[in-house]
Amino acid sequence: MNFVDANLMESFLDLKSSRMDMVSKAMSLPVKDLILGFAARLASTSPYDHRYNVGDHIPLFVNKVGPLNNPSETYQYYDLPFCCPDPISWKKETLGEVLNGDRLTSALYELKFLEDKIRDTLLCQKKLKGDEVARFRQAIIDDFYFQMYYDDLPLWGYIGKIEDEMLSEKGKKYYLFTHVQFDAFYNGNHVIEIRAFSDPNHVVDITEDGDIDVKFTYSVFWNVTSVPFETRMDKYSRASAFAVHRQIHWFSVINSLVIIVLLMGLLILLFMRRLMNDLRKCSIGDEEEDKEVGWKFIHGDVFRRPQNLSLFSAVLGVGNQLLTMSCILFVLAFLGFLYPYNRGLLCTSLVFIYTLTSVVGGYSAASFHNQFSNTGWEKSVLLAGMLYLGPLFVTVLTLNTIALSYGATATLPFATMIVILLIYTFLCVPLLALGGVIGYRCKSEFQVPCATKKIRREIPPLTWYQKMPCHMFLGGLLSFSAIALELHHLYASLWGYKICTLPSILFLMFIILILLTAMLSVGLTYIQLSAEDHEWWWRSIFCGGSTAIFMFCYSIFFYFRSTMSGFMQLSFFLGYNAAMCYAFFFIFGAISFHTSLIFVRHIYQAVKSE
């Protein structure tokens, strides 16, 4: 094995296909953290400006170790018998860092600003016992890596290596790296970049059990660079800007645009043409021709209030809230506040943006409910607060129990769970109630072009292609086919070691998916109404949200094609992907309904009243 460049993105890019590449994982899916992140970019002189003088001590924090193939299965650095200070000091972490599984602790490494350590500097000398040797050997077998942070810059390295020995009885030799070389780059009084190399010439054979004396050493080299401090994090985004990756992304976009054009042409030729004929027949008033216009006969039932009004209102409230949250996250990404390895900021943003957008969820649920009934809107608001967070809390608690049994860093401390509970109780719930009150105060009548009859019209028997399962399959498959390639890159970023840092491409695909959902909802709603089925409310939700079902099925396919293994990794993969796809179900379901509602109102306004 050659030197392992543990920090350059070029070395990490294709870990799935080459073991020799190194890890550059993009962390997957409080207000103070947001404020500090904004201030760090705007302030010129502050504790967060990362300016140092020669000889200043810059702490290096060790973070975690874990198997390369299982991104969620990470452990504390000192769970392996490395050299550790006495006592160990823990870095105070933000809520997002804890949710991200980061556990930063102090280390014995001393990397002072612009001070080289050319010779092998002794870190510690210790005697590894037999069980400690076995733990290191098992970590090497599982392809463990370590992660550290220096001046908020991440760096990685391998713990050891395996070599095949043809003459050995066991056939393989296991070697522990005992020397780490740090190459740091600076510009003026700023640290710009740091790399870690595990030296294969400084190894200890740990193939056999038994006590071993090990001397751990390190060296430091400082080099000047012209890269400005403001762009030092860009190297982590460079991988997604490679020409090959840009071509793949744009091929995905072109594929989606082609599907949109074909679908739009199909709607214009087959659907809009027939709809115009229907409207013409209605305007003429010919009774013989009127019989062919099936959707005209249900004008007295099509605007009847949906069944389970409170639940339906809650679904719309959650969908509108999650859609608003997604748009805000895209704005933050465009402004540059969300970037790779900005520890915990994405998790922090998810928690607090969801909390703040609870106003939208409460308002949407209450306002829609009050268009049909002046009472019972409180139940809709309550369901809006529980419909997504309830299953999510159950999922998180289950995964937390599994992580606790493994002793992984993904385990949420009790204090963190209390903080999340307090945020929900004193921020999320009041904002949700405030939105509900505003929605109730600003209530309006449901505007319909046709009066609703008192007696519900019986729905005629439907053929298999007119029923909801077929419509869900068709709507979900067409939308999924447009985003399948980009979805693969997203999963590779969340559960692999690719970096997905092209928010413009992701946003464009999101817009394309919204357009596809809207067009398909119009077409499927028209087909349903033409069959004289007036219960289109819930079907529009399920047909739009069915894309999320295909997304989850593809995630299972992605897992079996990957090198991930183990019960913990499988649990986290399925649990968090289910939570993500569940959120997309609400988002696209709400979009589909709103589009169908606009369409239904439009066609019945065009019908001449009898």
PEJOHU-V407683 format. One record per residue. N is the residue number from 1. PSI is psi in whole degrees, 0 to 359 (NA if undefined). D_FIRST is the distance of its C-alpha to the first C-alpha in Angstrom with 1 decimal. Layout:
n=N psi=PSI d_first=D_FIRST
n=N psi=PSI d_first=D_FIRST
//
This chain:
n=1 psi=134 d_first=0.0
n=2 psi=177 d_first=3.8
n=3 psi=140 d_first=6.7
n=4 psi=111 d_first=7.9
n=5 psi=107 d_first=11.5
n=6 psi=7 d_first=13.4
n=7 psi=331 d_first=16.7
n=8 psi=134 d_first=17.0
n=9 psi=330 d_first=18.6
n=10 psi=336 d_first=17.1
n=11 psi=344 d_first=13.6
n=12 psi=352 d_first=15.4
n=13 psi=318 d_first=17.8
n=14 psi=62 d_first=17.0
n=15 psi=333 d_first=15.3
n=16 psi=327 d_first=17.6
n=17 psi=344 d_first=16.4
n=18 psi=122 d_first=12.6
n=19 psi=336 d_first=10.5
n=20 psi=347 d_first=8.0
n=21 psi=154 d_first=11.2
n=22 psi=167 d_first=12.6
n=23 psi=136 d_first=16.1
n=24 psi=65 d_first=19.3
n=25 psi=134 d_first=21.9
n=26 psi=118 d_first=25.6
n=27 psi=125 d_first=27.8
n=28 psi=NA d_first=30.0
n=29 psi=NA d_first=33.6
n=30 psi=180 d_first=42.7
n=31 psi=326 d_first=44.9
n=32 psi=320 d_first=44.0
n=33 psi=320 d_first=40.4
n=34 psi=316 d_first=41.7
n=35 psi=316 d_first=44.1
n=36 psi=323 d_first=41.6
n=37 psi=322 d_first=39.2
n=38 psi=317 d_first=42.1
n=39 psi=326 d_first=43.2
n=40 psi=333 d_first=39.9
n=41 psi=337 d_first=40.1
n=42 psi=330 d_first=43.7
n=43 psi=145 d_first=44.2
n=44 psi=330 d_first=43.7
n=45 psi=107 d_first=44.2
n=46 psi=169 d_first=43.2
n=47 psi=349 d_first=40.9
n=48 psi=15 d_first=38.6
n=49 psi=354 d_first=38.4
n=50 psi=42 d_first=35.2
n=51 psi=134 d_first=36.8
n=52 psi=155 d_first=35.9
n=53 psi=165 d_first=37.1
n=54 psi=130 d_first=35.2
n=55 psi=355 d_first=34.3
n=56 psi=140 d_first=34.9
n=57 psi=122 d_first=32.9
n=58 psi=113 d_first=30.9
n=59 psi=140 d_first=29.8
n=60 psi=124 d_first=26.3
n=61 psi=131 d_first=26.6
n=62 psi=145 d_first=24.1
n=63 psi=288 d_first=24.7
n=64 psi=168 d_first=23.1
n=65 psi=160 d_first=20.3
n=66 psi=163 d_first=20.0
n=67 psi=139 d_first=18.4
n=68 psi=325 d_first=16.8
n=69 psi=348 d_first=19.1
n=70 psi=91 d_first=22.2
n=71 psi=330 d_first=23.1
n=72 psi=342 d_first=26.4
n=73 psi=85 d_first=25.1
n=74 psi=151 d_first=24.2
n=75 psi=164 d_first=25.1
n=76 psi=147 d_first=26.1
n=77 psi=318 d_first=23.4
n=78 psi=11 d_first=25.2
n=79 psi=336 d_first=25.5
n=80 psi=147 d_first=22.5
n=81 psi=59 d_first=23.4
n=82 psi=171 d_first=21.9
n=83 psi=127 d_first=24.0
n=84 psi=148 d_first=27.0
n=85 psi=162 d_first=30.2
n=86 psi=109 d_first=33.5
n=87 psi=167 d_first=35.1
n=88 psi=127 d_first=32.7
n=89 psi=137 d_first=34.2
n=90 psi=135 d_first=33.8
n=91 psi=136 d_first=33.9
n=92 psi=125 d_first=36.9
n=93 psi=155 d_first=35.8
n=94 psi=171 d_first=37.7
n=95 psi=317 d_first=38.7
n=96 psi=323 d_first=36.2
n=97 psi=320 d_first=33.3
n=98 psi=316 d_first=34.4
n=99 psi=332 d_first=34.8
n=100 psi=351 d_first=31.4
n=101 psi=13 d_first=29.9
n=102 psi=138 d_first=29.0
n=103 psi=79 d_first=29.5
n=104 psi=129 d_first=29.0
n=105 psi=163 d_first=29.4
n=106 psi=161 d_first=29.4
n=107 psi=165 d_first=26.6
n=108 psi=347 d_first=26.6
n=109 psi=137 d_first=24.6
n=110 psi=106 d_first=27.1
n=111 psi=86 d_first=26.3
n=112 psi=149 d_first=29.7
n=113 psi=123 d_first=30.5
n=114 psi=22 d_first=29.8
n=115 psi=112 d_first=29.1
n=116 psi=151 d_first=26.0
n=117 psi=87 d_first=24.4
n=118 psi=314 d_first=22.7
n=119 psi=165 d_first=22.3
n=120 psi=111 d_first=20.5
n=121 psi=130 d_first=23.1
n=122 psi=124 d_first=23.7
n=123 psi=309 d_first=23.5
n=124 psi=161 d_first=24.8
n=125 psi=122 d_first=24.7
n=126 psi=159 d_first=25.4
n=127 psi=113 d_first=25.8
n=128 psi=127 d_first=24.1
n=129 psi=172 d_first=26.4
n=130 psi=318 d_first=25.8
n=131 psi=327 d_first=26.1
n=132 psi=322 d_first=23.8
n=133 psi=318 d_first=21.1
n=134 psi=323 d_first=21.8
n=135 psi=318 d_first=21.6
n=136 psi=318 d_first=18.2
n=137 psi=319 d_first=17.0
n=138 psi=324 d_first=18.7
n=139 psi=321 d_first=17.2
n=140 psi=321 d_first=13.7
n=141 psi=320 d_first=15.1
n=142 psi=5 d_first=16.7
n=143 psi=51 d_first=13.7
n=144 psi=147 d_first=15.4
n=145 psi=164 d_first=15.0
n=146 psi=156 d_first=17.4
n=147 psi=138 d_first=19.7
n=148 psi=169 d_first=21.8
n=149 psi=133 d_first=24.6
n=150 psi=115 d_first=25.7
n=151 psi=43 d_first=29.0
n=152 psi=15 d_first=28.7
n=153 psi=128 d_first=25.4
n=154 psi=149 d_first=22.7
n=155 psi=152 d_first=19.1
n=156 psi=165 d_first=16.2
n=157 psi=159 d_first=13.1
n=158 psi=155 d_first=11.1
n=159 psi=325 d_first=12.6
n=160 psi=192 d_first=10.0
n=161 psi=161 d_first=7.6
n=162 psi=133 d_first=8.9
n=163 psi=139 d_first=8.5
n=164 psi=126 d_first=11.5
n=165 psi=109 d_first=13.8
n=166 psi=328 d_first=16.6
n=167 psi=352 d_first=18.9
n=168 psi=147 d_first=18.6
n=169 psi=321 d_first=21.5
n=170 psi=341 d_first=19.7
n=171 psi=340 d_first=17.1
n=172 psi=147 d_first=14.2
n=173 psi=140 d_first=12.9
n=174 psi=125 d_first=12.4
n=175 psi=136 d_first=11.0
n=176 psi=127 d_first=12.5
n=177 psi=132 d_first=11.5
n=178 psi=358 d_first=14.6
n=179 psi=135 d_first=14.5
n=180 psi=128 d_first=14.8
n=181 psi=124 d_first=15.6
n=182 psi=124 d_first=18.2
n=183 psi=109 d_first=19.2
n=184 psi=145 d_first=22.6
n=185 psi=139 d_first=24.9
n=186 psi=158 d_first=28.7
n=187 psi=107 d_first=31.9
n=188 psi=239 d_first=35.0
n=189 psi=26 d_first=35.2
n=190 psi=145 d_first=32.8
n=191 psi=127 d_first=29.1
n=192 psi=320 d_first=27.7
n=193 psi=153 d_first=24.0
n=194 psi=141 d_first=21.3
n=195 psi=152 d_first=17.5
n=196 psi=131 d_first=15.2
n=197 psi=130 d_first=11.8
n=198 psi=118 d_first=10.0
n=199 psi=116 d_first=9.3
n=200 psi=350 d_first=6.7
n=201 psi=349 d_first=9.7
n=202 psi=86 d_first=12.1
n=203 psi=162 d_first=11.7
n=204 psi=133 d_first=14.4
n=205 psi=119 d_first=14.7
n=206 psi=31 d_first=16.7
n=207 psi=321 d_first=17.1
n=208 psi=148 d_first=20.8
n=209 psi=152 d_first=23.3
n=210 psi=163 d_first=25.2
n=211 psi=137 d_first=25.6
n=212 psi=135 d_first=22.9
n=213 psi=124 d_first=23.4
n=214 psi=136 d_first=20.6
n=215 psi=113 d_first=20.8
n=216 psi=129 d_first=19.3
n=217 psi=169 d_first=19.2
n=218 psi=164 d_first=18.8
n=219 psi=157 d_first=19.7
n=220 psi=133 d_first=21.4
n=221 psi=128 d_first=22.0
n=222 psi=136 d_first=24.8
n=223 psi=145 d_first=25.2
n=224 psi=149 d_first=28.2
n=225 psi=158 d_first=28.2
n=226 psi=0 d_first=31.1
n=227 psi=126 d_first=30.3
n=228 psi=156 d_first=33.3
n=229 psi=325 d_first=33.1
n=230 psi=338 d_first=34.8
n=231 psi=19 d_first=32.0
n=232 psi=337 d_first=29.0
n=233 psi=355 d_first=28.3
n=234 psi=337 d_first=28.5
n=235 psi=335 d_first=24.8
n=236 psi=341 d_first=24.3
n=237 psi=351 d_first=26.9
n=238 psi=328 d_first=25.5
n=239 psi=320 d_first=23.5
n=240 psi=352 d_first=26.8
n=241 psi=3 d_first=28.4
n=242 psi=150 d_first=26.2
n=243 psi=319 d_first=28.6
n=244 psi=316 d_first=27.3
n=245 psi=324 d_first=27.7
n=246 psi=320 d_first=31.1
n=247 psi=319 d_first=32.2
n=248 psi=316 d_first=31.3
n=249 psi=314 d_first=33.2
n=250 psi=330 d_first=36.2
n=251 psi=320 d_first=36.3
n=252 psi=318 d_first=36.6
n=253 psi=316 d_first=39.4
n=254 psi=320 d_first=41.2
n=255 psi=318 d_first=41.0
n=256 psi=319 d_first=42.6
n=257 psi=323 d_first=45.3
n=258 psi=318 d_first=46.2
n=259 psi=320 d_first=46.7
n=260 psi=316 d_first=48.9
n=261 psi=315 d_first=51.0
n=262 psi=318 d_first=51.5
n=263 psi=320 d_first=52.4
n=264 psi=320 d_first=54.7
n=265 psi=321 d_first=56.4
n=266 psi=318 d_first=56.9
n=267 psi=320 d_first=58.5
n=268 psi=316 d_first=60.8
n=269 psi=316 d_first=61.9
n=270 psi=322 d_first=62.4
n=271 psi=304 d_first=62.6
n=272 psi=325 d_first=64.3
n=273 psi=318 d_first=66.7
n=274 psi=323 d_first=67.9
n=275 psi=319 d_first=68.1
n=276 psi=324 d_first=70.4
n=277 psi=320 d_first=72.5
n=278 psi=314 d_first=72.8
n=279 psi=325 d_first=73.8
n=280 psi=319 d_first=76.4
n=281 psi=320 d_first=77.9
n=282 psi=322 d_first=78.2
n=283 psi=329 d_first=79.9
n=284 psi=322 d_first=82.4
n=285 psi=18 d_first=83.3
n=286 psi=120 d_first=83.9
n=287 psi=326 d_first=84.0
n=288 psi=317 d_first=83.1
n=289 psi=335 d_first=80.0
n=290 psi=331 d_first=79.3
n=291 psi=339 d_first=78.5
n=292 psi=346 d_first=75.4
n=293 psi=89 d_first=73.9
n=294 psi=323 d_first=72.4
n=295 psi=343 d_first=70.9
n=296 psi=329 d_first=74.3
n=297 psi=341 d_first=75.8
n=298 psi=22 d_first=73.5
n=299 psi=337 d_first=74.2
n=300 psi=358 d_first=75.9
n=301 psi=344 d_first=72.8
n=302 psi=335 d_first=69.8
n=303 psi=19 d_first=70.0
n=304 psi=141 d_first=70.7
n=305 psi=141 d_first=68.6
n=306 psi=154 d_first=65.4
n=307 psi=151 d_first=65.3
n=308 psi=60 d_first=63.7
n=309 psi=318 d_first=64.3
n=310 psi=316 d_first=62.6
n=311 psi=320 d_first=59.4
n=312 psi=317 d_first=59.4
n=313 psi=321 d_first=60.0
n=314 psi=320 d_first=57.1
n=315 psi=316 d_first=54.7
n=316 psi=321 d_first=55.8
n=317 psi=314 d_first=55.4
n=318 psi=318 d_first=51.8
n=319 psi=315 d_first=50.9
n=320 psi=323 d_first=52.4
n=321 psi=313 d_first=50.8
n=322 psi=325 d_first=47.3
n=323 psi=318 d_first=47.9
n=324 psi=318 d_first=49.0
n=325 psi=318 d_first=45.9
n=326 psi=318 d_first=43.6
n=327 psi=320 d_first=45.5
n=328 psi=320 d_first=45.2
n=329 psi=321 d_first=41.4
n=330 psi=321 d_first=41.2
n=331 psi=315 d_first=43.4
n=332 psi=322 d_first=41.1
n=333 psi=319 d_first=38.1
n=334 psi=324 d_first=40.0
n=335 psi=351 d_first=41.0
n=336 psi=11 d_first=37.4
n=337 psi=339 d_first=37.8
n=338 psi=110 d_first=35.3
n=339 psi=164 d_first=31.9
n=340 psi=139 d_first=28.3
n=341 psi=22 d_first=27.4
n=342 psi=91 d_first=31.0
n=343 psi=117 d_first=30.8
n=344 psi=354 d_first=33.4
n=345 psi=324 d_first=35.7
n=346 psi=315 d_first=35.5
n=347 psi=319 d_first=36.4
n=348 psi=318 d_first=39.1
n=349 psi=318 d_first=40.5
n=350 psi=316 d_first=40.7
n=351 psi=311 d_first=42.6
n=352 psi=329 d_first=45.1
n=353 psi=321 d_first=45.6
n=354 psi=319 d_first=46.4
n=355 psi=313 d_first=48.8
n=356 psi=326 d_first=50.5
n=357 psi=4 d_first=50.9
n=358 psi=334 d_first=52.7
n=359 psi=319 d_first=55.8
n=360 psi=317 d_first=55.2
n=361 psi=314 d_first=54.8
n=362 psi=318 d_first=58.0
n=363 psi=314 d_first=59.9
n=364 psi=317 d_first=58.9
n=365 psi=314 d_first=59.7
n=366 psi=317 d_first=63.0
n=367 psi=320 d_first=64.3
n=368 psi=319 d_first=63.7
n=369 psi=319 d_first=65.3
n=370 psi=349 d_first=68.3
n=371 psi=340 d_first=69.0
n=372 psi=332 d_first=70.2
n=373 psi=139 d_first=71.3
n=374 psi=353 d_first=72.3
n=375 psi=154 d_first=71.3
n=376 psi=5 d_first=68.1
n=377 psi=336 d_first=65.8
n=378 psi=323 d_first=64.5
n=379 psi=321 d_first=63.0
n=380 psi=317 d_first=61.2
n=381 psi=319 d_first=59.7
n=382 psi=317 d_first=58.7
n=383 psi=325 d_first=57.0
n=384 psi=328 d_first=55.1
n=385 psi=342 d_first=53.7
n=386 psi=341 d_first=52.7
n=387 psi=323 d_first=51.8
n=388 psi=316 d_first=48.2
n=389 psi=330 d_first=47.5
n=390 psi=300 d_first=48.9
n=391 psi=326 d_first=46.4
n=392 psi=317 d_first=43.6
n=393 psi=318 d_first=44.6
n=394 psi=317 d_first=44.7
n=395 psi=314 d_first=41.2
n=396 psi=318 d_first=39.8
n=397 psi=320 d_first=41.5
n=398 psi=313 d_first=40.2
n=399 psi=327 d_first=36.6
n=400 psi=322 d_first=37.1
n=401 psi=319 d_first=38.3
n=402 psi=315 d_first=35.2
n=403 psi=323 d_first=32.9
n=404 psi=321 d_first=34.9
n=405 psi=333 d_first=34.6
n=406 psi=345 d_first=30.8
n=407 psi=29 d_first=30.9
n=408 psi=161 d_first=29.0
n=409 psi=348 d_first=29.4
n=410 psi=351 d_first=31.1
n=411 psi=129 d_first=34.1
n=412 psi=126 d_first=36.9
n=413 psi=157 d_first=38.7
n=414 psi=321 d_first=42.4
n=415 psi=323 d_first=43.3
n=416 psi=319 d_first=41.4
n=417 psi=324 d_first=43.3
n=418 psi=319 d_first=46.5
n=419 psi=315 d_first=45.8
n=420 psi=320 d_first=45.2
n=421 psi=321 d_first=48.4
n=422 psi=321 d_first=50.3
n=423 psi=316 d_first=49.0
n=424 psi=320 d_first=50.2
n=425 psi=316 d_first=53.5
n=426 psi=353 d_first=54.5
n=427 psi=304 d_first=53.0
n=428 psi=310 d_first=52.3
n=429 psi=312 d_first=55.5
n=430 psi=320 d_first=57.9
n=431 psi=323 d_first=56.4
n=432 psi=316 d_first=56.7
n=433 psi=321 d_first=60.3
n=434 psi=316 d_first=61.1
n=435 psi=322 d_first=59.9
n=436 psi=319 d_first=62.0
n=437 psi=318 d_first=65.1
n=438 psi=318 d_first=64.7
n=439 psi=324 d_first=64.4
n=440 psi=318 d_first=67.5
n=441 psi=328 d_first=69.5
n=442 psi=29 d_first=68.5
n=443 psi=154 d_first=69.3
n=444 psi=164 d_first=70.9
n=445 psi=147 d_first=72.4
n=446 psi=116 d_first=70.4
n=447 psi=118 d_first=71.6
n=448 psi=144 d_first=72.4
n=449 psi=346 d_first=74.4
n=450 psi=143 d_first=76.0
n=451 psi=146 d_first=77.8
n=452 psi=132 d_first=76.4
n=453 psi=155 d_first=78.6
n=454 psi=324 d_first=79.5
n=455 psi=127 d_first=78.9
n=456 psi=134 d_first=75.4
n=457 psi=137 d_first=75.3
n=458 psi=137 d_first=74.0
n=459 psi=127 d_first=70.8
n=460 psi=161 d_first=71.4
n=461 psi=138 d_first=69.2
n=462 psi=144 d_first=65.9
n=463 psi=169 d_first=64.1
n=464 psi=325 d_first=60.5
n=465 psi=356 d_first=59.1
n=466 psi=357 d_first=61.2
n=467 psi=164 d_first=59.9
n=468 psi=318 d_first=57.2
n=469 psi=320 d_first=54.3
n=470 psi=319 d_first=54.5
n=471 psi=321 d_first=54.7
n=472 psi=317 d_first=51.7
n=473 psi=315 d_first=49.6
n=474 psi=312 d_first=50.7
n=475 psi=318 d_first=50.3
n=476 psi=320 d_first=46.9
n=477 psi=315 d_first=45.5
n=478 psi=318 d_first=46.6
n=479 psi=318 d_first=45.2
n=480 psi=322 d_first=41.9
n=481 psi=335 d_first=41.4
n=482 psi=339 d_first=41.7
n=483 psi=7 d_first=38.8
n=484 psi=316 d_first=36.5
n=485 psi=316 d_first=33.9
n=486 psi=329 d_first=34.0
n=487 psi=325 d_first=34.0
n=488 psi=318 d_first=30.7
n=489 psi=324 d_first=29.2
n=490 psi=316 d_first=30.9
n=491 psi=323 d_first=29.6
n=492 psi=332 d_first=26.0
n=493 psi=319 d_first=26.6
n=494 psi=324 d_first=28.3
n=495 psi=13 d_first=26.1
n=496 psi=212 d_first=22.8
n=497 psi=31 d_first=20.7
n=498 psi=156 d_first=22.8
n=499 psi=122 d_first=25.2
n=500 psi=94 d_first=28.8
n=501 psi=35 d_first=30.5
n=502 psi=79 d_first=33.2
n=503 psi=332 d_first=36.3
n=504 psi=319 d_first=38.5
n=505 psi=315 d_first=37.1
n=506 psi=318 d_first=37.2
n=507 psi=320 d_first=40.7
n=508 psi=319 d_first=41.8
n=509 psi=325 d_first=40.6
n=510 psi=318 d_first=42.4
n=511 psi=318 d_first=45.6
n=512 psi=318 d_first=45.3
n=513 psi=323 d_first=45.0
n=514 psi=317 d_first=48.1
n=515 psi=317 d_first=50.0
n=516 psi=316 d_first=49.1
n=517 psi=318 d_first=50.2
n=518 psi=315 d_first=53.4
n=519 psi=318 d_first=54.3
n=520 psi=324 d_first=53.6
n=521 psi=322 d_first=55.6
n=522 psi=311 d_first=58.6
n=523 psi=315 d_first=58.5
n=524 psi=325 d_first=58.1
n=525 psi=321 d_first=60.7
n=526 psi=318 d_first=63.2
n=527 psi=320 d_first=62.6
n=528 psi=314 d_first=63.2
n=529 psi=326 d_first=66.4
n=530 psi=334 d_first=67.7
n=531 psi=9 d_first=67.6
n=532 psi=31 d_first=69.9
n=533 psi=108 d_first=67.2
n=534 psi=358 d_first=67.8
n=535 psi=71 d_first=65.2
n=536 psi=349 d_first=62.6
n=537 psi=299 d_first=61.5
n=538 psi=327 d_first=59.0
n=539 psi=325 d_first=57.9
n=540 psi=325 d_first=56.9
n=541 psi=311 d_first=54.6
n=542 psi=324 d_first=53.0
n=543 psi=322 d_first=52.7
n=544 psi=318 d_first=51.0
n=545 psi=352 d_first=48.7
n=546 psi=340 d_first=47.7
n=547 psi=324 d_first=44.8
n=548 psi=329 d_first=43.1
n=549 psi=318 d_first=43.4
n=550 psi=324 d_first=41.5
n=551 psi=318 d_first=38.8
n=552 psi=321 d_first=38.4
n=553 psi=321 d_first=38.3
n=554 psi=328 d_first=35.6
n=555 psi=324 d_first=33.6
n=556 psi=317 d_first=33.8
n=557 psi=319 d_first=32.6
n=558 psi=321 d_first=29.7
n=559 psi=313 d_first=28.7
n=560 psi=340 d_first=28.7
n=561 psi=348 d_first=26.7
n=562 psi=182 d_first=24.0
n=563 psi=12 d_first=21.4
n=564 psi=150 d_first=23.4
n=565 psi=167 d_first=24.9
n=566 psi=151 d_first=27.0
n=567 psi=320 d_first=30.6
n=568 psi=313 d_first=30.1
n=569 psi=319 d_first=28.0
n=570 psi=318 d_first=30.5
n=571 psi=313 d_first=33.4
n=572 psi=321 d_first=32.2
n=573 psi=309 d_first=31.4
n=574 psi=320 d_first=34.8
n=575 psi=309 d_first=36.7
n=576 psi=330 d_first=35.7
n=577 psi=323 d_first=35.7
n=578 psi=319 d_first=39.2
n=579 psi=320 d_first=40.3
n=580 psi=315 d_first=39.1
n=581 psi=327 d_first=40.7
n=582 psi=321 d_first=43.8
n=583 psi=318 d_first=44.1
n=584 psi=329 d_first=43.9
n=585 psi=315 d_first=46.6
n=586 psi=318 d_first=49.0
n=587 psi=307 d_first=48.1
n=588 psi=333 d_first=48.7
n=589 psi=317 d_first=51.6
n=590 psi=319 d_first=53.4
n=591 psi=316 d_first=52.8
n=592 psi=318 d_first=54.1
n=593 psi=313 d_first=57.2
n=594 psi=321 d_first=58.1
n=595 psi=317 d_first=57.9
n=596 psi=322 d_first=60.0
n=597 psi=316 d_first=62.5
n=598 psi=318 d_first=63.0
n=599 psi=313 d_first=63.4
n=600 psi=317 d_first=65.9
n=601 psi=321 d_first=68.0
n=602 psi=314 d_first=68.1
n=603 psi=329 d_first=69.3
n=604 psi=339 d_first=71.9
n=605 psi=334 d_first=73.3
n=606 psi=348 d_first=73.9
n=607 psi=135 d_first=76.0
n=608 psi=127 d_first=79.7
n=609 psi=139 d_first=81.1
n=610 psi=NA d_first=83.7
//
